Amino acid sequence: MHARLRNTEIYFDVDGMGLVPDGPSMRDKRPALVIHGGPGGEHSDLKSAFKPLCEQLQLIYFDHRGQGRSARGDPTLYTLDENVEDMEALRQHLGLGPIVSLGTSYGGMVAMAHAARYPAAVSHLVLMVTASHAGFNALARQHVAQHGTLEQVTVCQALWSGQLDTVEKMRHYYEVMGPLYAKKYDAVAAGLTRGRSIFSPEAINRAFAPGGFLQSFDLRPELHRITAPTLLLAGRHDWICPPVLSEEIAGLIPGARLKVFEHSSHSLRVDEPERLIAEVAAFTAN
């Protein structure tokens, strides 16, 4: 499905009923917007992992502008600020009240900025393996330099120099970096995921290349505006958004709670999927 809004077309997909039979009455499920990471990726790799949440939530996935199945357009508008405004426009387009906001990695950056700028639009905020400012790049560079293989160091240099300029290079990047993204990395399963994913080189380079918006953003001054109950989930061994960054966010959002997954890297849904679902379900139940 596509929503035409803000001079673009955003692809979205809905998993689960919003109104369900419950004994003698009908019950509303809370709508949840699921915000994918990247940039340069899309929503589809989240579906299998988050499917169990449909028991409790109506999950609404979408692709950021210029990515996945959403429309391409002016690459200068492939930015965090535009993604936030697109997310809010989609919420309004769908006629939704306050939403559960589930943001992972870059999607967490979009989710927290949206919750800060549109506090009344969010009922619950879940931020998974994310960061609130550009300092995550230096920590990631340091981790790869100390713990990465030569090939991992090389593909990360391509990431931060803006040279992941083809779909093939992006697929190779994720293949090489897979063992750092997940402690329980499964090459066969990851290959299937890459094979069915749509990659968007322009979006990732607009973010990470020298001068890219993820090289200078800082959401910390805005985080005190978030009013929604907030849960942060971090992976102890995360190479790109380590727990110290979630600790920082938790200290800046009033009342935020932090849970660290001791056996996970960046991909909680691969390393500790059952706990991931249990934590999100318990948090969004009330």
N, C-alpha and C positions, 0 to 999 in steps of 0.2 A: 504494500500500500504506500501511496505517496501523498504528502501534504505540501501544497504550494503555499509558501509563506516567505516573507522577507526577501523577495526577489530570487528565491531558489526553490528547490524541490527536495524535501527531506523524506527518505525512505523510513518507514516504521513497520513493525510487526507486533501483533498482540498474542500473548500466550496465556490462556486461561480465561474463564468467564469472570465478568465483573459483578454479575448478579446471579446467585446460586440458590437452588432450593435447599431449605434448611428446616425440616419438620413441617410445621403448619405455616411457615412464612418464607419469605425470600430474604436473603442476606447479601449485603454489599461487601465485596472484597475491596481492600485498599488498592488503588492503582499505584504501580511503581514504575518509574522510568529507570531503565538500565543504561548506563552511559559507558560506552566502550573506551578502551585505551588507544595507544598509538603515540601520536597521530600517525595516520597512514594505514590503519587497520579498519576493522568493521565489527559489527555486533555478533556475527554468527558463531564465533568460537565460545561465546558465553552461554549459549542456549542449553547445551547438554548439562552443564554444571549447575545452572540456576533452575532447571526444570522443577525440582522438588519444591521450590518456593511457591509454585502455582497452587499448592494446597491452601495457601494463606493469602497470596497476593495475586493481582492481575498484572502480569509483567508486560511492559511496553518497551520493546527494543527499538533503537533508531541508529542510523549512521550519520555522523557529522557531515556537514556540507563538504563536497569535494572528495568524499571517501565512500567506500563500499558501493551501495546501490543508490546513494543520494546523487543529486545532480552535480556535475562539475561546473566551474564558473571562474570568476576572477580569483586567481591564486592569492592575491594580496588580502583576500577576505578569509583565508584559511587560518584563523587565529582563535585563541582562547576566548577573547571577548565576543567574537561573532558566534562561536559555538554556544556560549552562554545565552545569548539573545535568541538563537535558534531554538534552544531547549525550552526557554520560556514561551516562545511563540508556539511551539508544538503543544505544550501543555494547554495553552489557551485554545488553540485550534481544536483540540480533542474535547474541550469543554470540561476539563478536570479541575477539581478543587485542589486542596493541598495534597501533594504526592509524597510517597516514599521515594527517596532519591538514592540510587545504588550506583556509586561511581568507583571504578577500579582503575588504578594507575593514572594515566592522563585523564580518564573519565572522572577520577576523584578530584582532579584540579578543576574541571568544569563544574562538577557537582558542588564543591565548596564555594566557588565563586558565585554560582547561581543562588545558593542558599543565603549567601551574604547580601546579594543585591536584590533578591526577592524573598525575604524571610517568610512572608505570609503564604508563599506558594509551596512550602515544604513542611510535611508533618513529621517525617523521620529522615535523618541523613546518615547514610552508611558510607564511610570513606575507606577504601581498601587499597593498601600498598601504594600510597601516594605521597605527594610533597606539596608544600605551599609556596615554594620559591625556587629560583634557578640554582640554588646551591646544591641541589641534588646531582647536578652534572659533575661537579668536582669530586664528590664522594664516589660516584660511579666510576669515574676515570681512575681514581686511586685504587678502588677495589679490583678493577680489571688489570691494572698494572701489577698489582701484588699477587693476584690469585688466578688470573686468566692465562690461557694458552697463547702462544704466539699468534695463532689464527684468530682467536677472540680479540686480542689487542688490535689486530689489523682491521677486522670488520668494524670495531668500535671507532677506529680512526676514520673510517669511511662515514660512519654515522655522524660524527661531530665535525666533519669537514664538508658535509652536504653532498656526498658522492654516492648515496644510495638512490641513484637516479633512474633505475629500471626496476621492474617487477622482479626480474631474476635476481638482482642484487639484494633486494629486500628478502626474498625467500632464502637466499644463501645466508644473509645476516641472522635470521631467526633459526636456521638450521644449526649454525655454528654456536650461537649464543644459548640455544635451548638448555644445555646442562646448567647454565647459570640462572636461567629463569625458573627452573623447577628442580628441586632436589630429587624428585622421582621421575625425572625426564624419561619418557618412552619415545624413542626415535620413530617407531612405526606409527603410533597414535599421533605424534606431533606432525609427522609427514602428511597424514590424512587431513589434519586440521589446516595445514598450510595449503594443501592442494585445493581445498574448497573455499579458501578465503580470497577476498579481493584486496589487493594491495595498491596503495596510492602513493607513489614516490614523491610527488609534488608536495603532499601534505606533511610527510615526515621531514623533508628537507626544509620546508618553511619553518618548522619548529626547532630543529636541532642544529642546522648549519650555522656558521658564524653570522651573528646578527639576527638569528632566528628568535621568535618570541619566547621560546622556552629557555633561552640564554639570558633573559633579563626580567622575567615576570616576578612579581612578589605580591602574594595575596595576604600576607600577614597583617597589614594594617586594616583589612576588611573583616577579619574573622570574628571580631567581637560583635558584629551585627547579626550573626547567626543565632536564631532563637529556637530552631528545631532541636529536639533531643538528638545527640550525635554519638555514633559508635565508630571508632577507628579500629581497623584490623591491619596488623603488620606482620611480616614474616621475619623471623629472627635472622635468617641468612640472606635476606634480600640484597642483591648486588646494586640495584639502581635506586630504590627508595627504602633505605634501611630504617629500622625502628626509631632511630633518633629523630627522624623527620616527623613521624607520627606522634612521638612524644611532644615535640614542639607544637604541633597543631592542637593536640589535646589541651595544652596549657593556654591556648589562645581562644578556644571556643568554650564559652561558659557551659559548665556541667558535662563536658565531653568525657566519654569513657574509652579506654584503650585496652585492647586485647592483643597480645603478641603470640603468634603461632610459632612455637619453639622448633618445629620440624619442617618449616616452610621457607622457601625463597620468595620470589616475586609472584609466583603463581600459586596462590592458596588453593585454588580450585583443583589443581593437580596434586599438590602435596598433602593437603588435609581437607578433602572435599566435604566429608561428613561434618566436621566441626564447623566449617564455613557456613553450611546451610543451617546448622543448629544455632549458631550465634546470631545470624541475621533473622531467623524465624523467631527466636525468643525476643529479640530487641524490637521487632516490628509488631509483636502480638498485642501490645497495649497502646 
